Amino acid sequence: MSLEEMIVCKITTVVILLTQYVLASDLVMQSNSPVIHPVLTKTLRLRCSIYKENPNLAALTRASSEREVANLDETDVAYDDGILTNNVTNTSVVVTAPAAATTPSPLSVSSGVDVVHVMTVIINKNISGKNTTIASVTPFNVAAALHPFNETTLVEGGVMTGSDADLQAYLEVTWPNPREEDAGTYSCEVVALAAQGLPMSLTSTLRVTAEEPKFHDVVNYLVSHEKQITKLHQESEDMKRQLHEFQSNSSLVSQSLQVRLNTLDNIQTGTFSCSSPIFIRFEKPYASIPIVFPTLTSLVQTSSNSSSTFQIKLTQVGPTGFTADCGYTGYFLPEFQWLAIGQ
């Protein structure tokens, strides 16, 4: 084999290696806090997620403190002559994170294989040396907790079926007001199919401890609640102000509506005949000048040998009445009807 062929072969091997590594799925197990302080800790949340290519893994790692990330779990992944292996035994692939370190970490990661199809996600707790299932989710069953954990936990999760989704599946368990006995070693197990069609499992372990609250924990708790009380007080004052503004606006709208209703109550009508200016007095005076509409209702001709033109105009309108000028009517006797509406 020539030198050029050997170089090409080596480059091809490296490309295959990098491609397999990039496509590796990541199993991430997180907790919102690695330590439970009974009474003071309001929520314990464990989340297990598997990503095809996790773009947020670096951000998740940075979000943990240096003390917590220093004990980040690593996967047992071996390299053999440029080939990436993951403890392949017959038809199964197992990638297992080691036991949690002495100092608890809120983040545990397992990776190394390309997951094609997730079949189930399970969160277990080690009780007396035995893994006890807390909750699970599959593509065909909704996320649910098993008895007796279903009485003290809230569960959500799902398996994503889209091939383009970065998040392939997740399972989240929440303990409201966790107790000391809720501490322990938890593990997340994902059963899936690898890219080669082989059944496989990914496992990641996380430890949560319980500690009696110290003086500074109580102080921090009181300070945080004082801030929350101050915030709630401010929100209450804002709501009172908004309520006062609403009541003021509502009062103005009510008054305006009442004025409109009062004007509608004072609608008057009548008829008149005229051959000269005439003043019509309203039965009930208006608060302001109303709108008056005159209209012709009848026309009586007094002579058949002549023709005349006539017109009507309102020369004056006031709160108490209006003046109508019929102009020259000749041999006609017109009768008008009027309508007055307050404004």
Summary of the structure (lengths in Angstrom):
residues: 343
radius of gyration: 42.8
end to end distance: 104.7
largest distance: 132.2
contacts: 967
relative contact order: 0.13
helix: 26%
strand: 41%
